[in-house]
Amino acid sequence: MTKIVSLKKLFVIRYSLFADDKVVLVTGVFDLLHREHKHLLGAAKKQGTMLMVGLEPDQRVAQLKGEGRPVNNITQRLDAIAKLGIADYTFELPQNMATKAGREDLIKKLRPHILAVSPRTPNLPEKRRIMRLVGGRVKVVIPYDPTISTTSLLKQKSEY
C-alpha cells in the first residue's frame, strides 16, 4: 500500500533501508491519471525493490503547463497515486526543483539507484548527469505513445 509522506520523512525512510534495497524514483505532474501514467509506474516498480514517486507542487505545475493547470491539486494528485497502490511512497517535490541546485540536492539526499522516466522526459542529459553524482542511472522504462498525454486529453475534452 502506498504511503503519502513528507519529504523529511522520506529522507529518514531512505536512510533506514538495507544495503540491497534498490530504490527507484519517478517524478512528474500526474495531473489526470491515464493509462500511460499507470504503465510508467508499473514499469518503474519492476526496476527495484522500492518505488518513490514525487509530484510537482501546484505552483510549479502552473509554471510548467500553463493556465488552468493543474486540474487536480497536490492533495488530490497524491491521493490518486496512492490509491493505485503501485508506489511504496509518494511525496510532494520541493519548490526548488526548478533550479539545478534544487534538483541536485534532492537526488543527493534520496540517492535513488534508478530515475525511471518516459521517452518524453525533458532535460535527459541533465538528469543523467545528476544521477551519475550518486552512482545511479536514468532508465527509460516505457516506449513513447504520442496519442496519450494529459494535455491531449484536455484538448480533446474542450473540443466537445
GITAKA-V428822 format. One line per field, one symbol per residue. burial: 1 if it has 16 or more other C-alpha atoms within 10 Angstrom, else 0. Layout:
burial->???
This chain:
burial->0111001001000100000000111111111100011001111110110111111111011000000011110100110111000111111111001000001101100111111111000000001001100101111111000000110000000000
